[in-house]
Amino acid sequence: MNIGELARRCGLSVKTVRYYSDLGLVPEAGRTRSGHRRYDTGAALRLDFVRTLRELGLDLATIRRVLDGEADLPHVAGAHAEALGVQIRLLRVRRTVLRTLARRNALTQKEVDRMNRVVQATAEERRRLISEFLDSIFEGIPVDPDFAARMRSVTPELPDDPTDEQVDAWIELAELVADPDFRSLLRRMGEGSFSPDTPKPMPVGEAAGRLAKLVTERAGAAEQAGVDPASAQARPVVDELVREYAAAVDRSDDEAYRRELLDALELAVDPRPERYWQLMAIINGWPPFPPATPAFGWFAQALRAATHP
């Protein structure tokens, strides 16, 4: 067949077929006396193969090596598939950044640049960001080593193929840990929990987890039932919870202790520390982190009403 017939058969332009032929990718079967190229069915099959590899994104130099037997096609295909995977992941991340930008108003160029850098951070850079954040809130505070170790063991492990929700969560988490006010809040909470010169109205460690669960159950149930924190109906719940907290730190349930506990609860009801763990759960694919802030908020209001009737 002539070059026009070959081009039509393979769905390519004559110019492209001529170019491939000049590169030696599609050999000629011969030429007419007038110099026109002629091709056989073998050339058509080879041209179909070249077209397929080009559609899959392989460059002509690599295709030439495959055709000449200098490169193994399965190996080339595997390497190319991996490279495409990296590009796809990057495109998905970029798409998520653009969607996030579309939902926000009046972003500065600095904020856009920072968001882009945050999203494209490597796993090591994400761990380093959290490590620097923890350093800033632990510095100068005699934090319990076991508690610090548990905190440092939890890092945002964004998967290679993250969902839009996971990327959004990482952007929000990066912004949260960079917030000086949030860091200051956690330092105040740390000083109240670990400083030897500061009374400790609330325990840490396992006891803290047990009491947090109790608050979620008792105060959470009252909050969901619509019990007014300032009502007489709320008093038994408050008394039970205060009694449990006092016992956990070996204190007496008196007016002085209740005021200290109320001050500690005022910090604990800030939603940002809980949001930190909720974002970690989304990024790392953990089960949803159950919200406890509403229950602690109700407890604080009820304790305030009981302490300042």
N, C-alpha and C positions, 0 to 999 in steps of 0.2 A: 504494500500500500504506500501511497505517497504521504508526505508530511501532513497535508490537510486532512486526509482520511484518518490518519492516526490521531490527530488532534480532536477531531469530531468524536471518534470512538471513545477516547479517554476523557472527554469533557474539558479539555484544556485549550488554550489559545495556541495558534501556530508559533507565535513568538516564544512562548514558554517551552514548547516542545523543541524548538530549534536551540534554545539556550541550554536545555538539559542535554541535548544531543552533542552540542559543542563541548560541554563539560565531560563527556564520556559516560554520563549516567545511562543514556539510552543509545546503544550502538546501532549503527546503520547496517542494513543487510547488504547494501550496495548503492550504486548511483546509476542513473540513466546516462546515455551518451551525452546528453545535454547538461549533465551535472546535477540533476534533481535527486534528492535523497529518496531512498526506498527503505521500507521497514517491513519486518515480518511479524507473525503473531507473538514470537518471543519478545520482541521489542515492546509490543503492546502490553504484555503481562508485566514486563519490567517497569514500564512507565506507570502502570496502575499502582505498582508497589511503591514507586518513588512518590507518587501523588499522595498515597495513603500516609506514608511516613512524614511528608511535609504537612499534611493536615493535622497530624499528631504533634507537630511542633518541632520535629528534628531539623537541624540545620543541614545544608547540602553537603558540607564537608564530612559530617558524621554519616550521612546516607551513603556517600561515596565509599567510606571505609567499610561500611556494612556490606555493600554490594561487591567490594573487592575482597571480602573475607578477612579484612584486617581488624574487624571489630565484631564481637558476638552480639547479635540482635537482642537476645533476652537480657544480657547485661546492660546494653544501651537503653533498652526500654525501661528496665528497673530504675536506672539512674535518672532517666528523664521523668519517670513517674514521681520519684521522690522530689525532684526539683519542682515539678508542677504542684506537688502537695504543699511545699513551702510557699510558693506563690499564692496558692489558693487560701492558705491560712492567713497570709499577709493581707490579701484582698478582703477577706472576711473581717479582719480587724479594722482595716481602713473603712469599710462600709459601716461598721458599728460606730466608729468615731464620727463619721459624717452624719449618721442618724442622731447621735447625741448632740452634735453641734446644731442640727436642725431643730432640736427641741428646746434649745437654750437661746436666750435673748441677750443682746448687747455684750457679747464676749469680746475681750480685747485680743490683740494679736499675741500678746504674751501668754494669755490663758489658753489660746488655741495651740500654740507651740508646746506648752507644757503638757496639755492633754495628749497630744500626739506622741510626745516622748514617753509619757507614762504608759500608754497602751502598748508601745513597741518595746518596752523594757524586757530584758532577758530574765530568765528565772533567777539568776544570781543577783541581778539588779533589784528584783522585787524583794528577795530575802534581805539584801543589804538595806533597803529602804525601811523595812520593818525593824531590823536590828538597830538602825540609827534612831528610830522612833522610840524603841524600848530603852535604849541607852539614855535618851533625853529625859524620860520620865522616872528612871531608876537612879540617876546620878545623885549621890549625896544622901540617899535614903537607904537605911539598912533593911533592904527587902529580903524576905526569907529566900534562901537559895533554891529550895524546891519550887517555890512559887515562880521565881524568876526563870528557872529552867523550863517549867511547863509553858510559860508565856513565850519563851524564845523557841520552843519546839514547834509552835504553830505558825506556819508561814503560808502566804497565798500561793498555792500551786495551780496556776492557770493552765488548763490543758492545752495541748497542741492545736486542738480544734474547738476553741471555746464558743459557747453560745453568746448571743447578744446580751443576755442577762448577766452572764459571767463577766463579760468585758465591761458592761456598765457598772457592775459591782466593784471591779478593780479600779475603775476611774474614781468612783465615789470613795473607796477605801484610801486610795492614794491622796485624795484631797483631804480626807478626814485626819489622817496621821500627820499631815503637814500643817494642820491648823494649830497655831500657838495656844489658842484658848482651850482647845481639847487637851493638849499636852498639860497645860496648867491645871485643868480639872483633875486629870489622872494623878498628877503630882500631889495635889491636895488630898486626894483619896488615899494615895500611898503613904503620905505622912500620917494620916489619921489611923492607918492600919498597922504601920511598922515602926514609927518613931518611938523610941523608948521613953521620951519625955511627954508623950501625948496619950491621954486616956484612950482606951480601945473599947468603944461601946459595941463594936461589931467584930465577930471573929473572922479568921481567914481559913483557907484550906477546906477540908471536908466539912467542918462544922458550918462554914459559910454556905456551902452548897446545900446542906441539909436544911438550914433555916430559909434559904431562898426558895426551896421547894415548898416549905411550909407556908411562907408568905403567899406564894403563887396559889396554893390550894385554899387557904383560909381567907386572906384578903381578896384574892382574885375572885373567889366565889361571891363574896359580899359585894364587890364592885360590879360584877356581872348581874347580880340580883337587884342592883339599884339601891343598895343600902346607903343612906346618907352618912358620910364619915363623921358628921357631928352629932349623930343621933345616939340615943341610949342603946339602940340595937347594935351599934358598932362597938360599944365598950367591951363586951366579953371577948371579941376578936382581938382588940388592941391589948387587953390584959394578958391574954394567952401568948400572943407574939412577943410582947415585952418580957414576960416571964421567961420564955425560952431563950431570948437573946441575952438576958442578964445572966442566966445560968451558964450559958456557953462561954462567957468571959469572966465568970466567977465574980459577978457584981450583984448588988442588992437592987431590987426593983423599987427605987425611991425617986423622988422628984429630980434630984441632980442627975441620976442616970438617964431618966427619961429625956431630959433636955439634951444631954450628950448624944443619945441615940437619935433624937429628932434632927440635930445638926448633921449627923452622919447620913441620915436618910435623905436630907435635903440635897446632898451631893449624889446619892445613889439613884434618885429619880430622874437624873439627867438622862435622856434617851440615847446619847451618843456612845457611851461604853457598850450598851447592848447592841447598838447598830453595828459597832465594830465586829462583834461576833456573828451577827447575822450576815454581814458581807463576807466574812471569812467562810461561812457555811455555803453561801452561794458559789463563791469562787472555787472552793475545793470539792463541791458536789456532795456535801454532807446533807443529812436530813435537815429540814427547816428548823431554825433556832427559835424555840417558843418565846413569845414576848412576855417579859415579866415586869416591865416598867409600869403598866397600868395598875398592877397589884401593889407594887411598892409605892406608887403615887397615892393610892387610896389609903394605904397604911400610914404614910406620912401625914396626910390630911387628918386622919382619924386620931393619930397620936398628938398632932398639934391641937386639935379640938379638945382632947382630954387633958393636955398639959396647960393650955391657956383657955379655960372654959369662959 
